[in-house]
Amino acid sequence: MPGYHMFKGEREILDGDILREILRRGRFTILALCREDEPYIVTLSYGYDEKANCLYFHTALKGAKLLFIESNDRACATVIEDKGYVQGECRHCYRSLVLAGRMKLVTELEEKKHGFEVLLDHLESDPRAPKAKYLPDEGSYSRAHILRLDIEEIRGKEGR
């Protein structure tokens, strides 16, 4: 993303508070990965850790995401806040983000616990029941992986 400029500069969101607000309000992202010349894209729910400036994801113990990340840890993602299509005006209202950074497989148990906590706190209005159901003990954390996207760059755009 370095070196690119937004064609319609008046639509760019430069205010960091607004960028963080969109991340706080979002619930899923479309994540793009690549290895050699093969692209891969997947939609995932996420948890936003504002303090660490990263997103956490949970994933199965095996799968394409892990193979792609092992080959190339660079990732790009988008979060879209859909404000609806305006009938009769041929326009769509939205705010969107494009994030770039590096994906990491979280292996340390304490950070894995933190990642699950961030994810459930972000997605659930009351995370107690899902935590009790899916994470009743320390052994529960070995049944899934946690991935972390360390955000290195973020760009925002607004359509009116």
Helices and strands as residue ranges (DSSP letters): G 9-11, E 12-13, H 16-25, E 28-35, E 38-45, E 47-49, E 54-59, H 64-71, E 74-86, E 91-106, H 109-123, H 128-134, G 138-143, E 145-159
